[in-house]
Amino acid sequence: MESDSGQRAERLLGQLHEWAMEAVGMPREERASFIAEVATKYYDHAVQNGLSALQAEEWRKNIDDWLHALVEVIETSGGAGGGHA
């Protein structure tokens, strides 16, 4: 049986992949603001759930970094049609 934290991690990875695919479908000039918006929502949610501002900022930065990296990997691998932006 998978642990609760393992299930949360799986859900997070799935959600990050969905957002990365959404970003790949956008024009390049819109991607950074979309990713920043998603990361900010994670910051807000983290603060609402008891993380300190410093911890939430680290979480926001991680989400931002992970999404940028996923977009790059998806484009490099030809996902979403190679990102026709």
C-alpha positions, 0 to 999 in steps of 0.5 A, a space after each residue: 500500500 502506497 503511503 499518503 505522502 507518496 500519493 501526494 507526490 504522485 498527484 503533484 507530479 501529475 499536476 505539474 506535468 499537466 501544467 507543463 503541457 499547458 505551458 508548452 501549448 502557449 506562445 513562448 512569451 506567455 509561459 513565464 507569466 503562466 508558470 509564475 502564476 501557478 507557482 504563486 498559487 502554490 505559495 499562497 496555498 502553502 501559507 494557508 496550510 501553515 508553512 512560514 513565508 520563508 518555507 512557502 517561498 522556497 516551495 514557490 521557487 521549487 514549483 517555478 523551477 520544476 515547471 520550467 524544467 518540465 517544459 524544456 524536457 517536453 519540448 526537447 523530447 518533442 512532446 505536444 508537437 514540439 512546442 510550435 510557439 
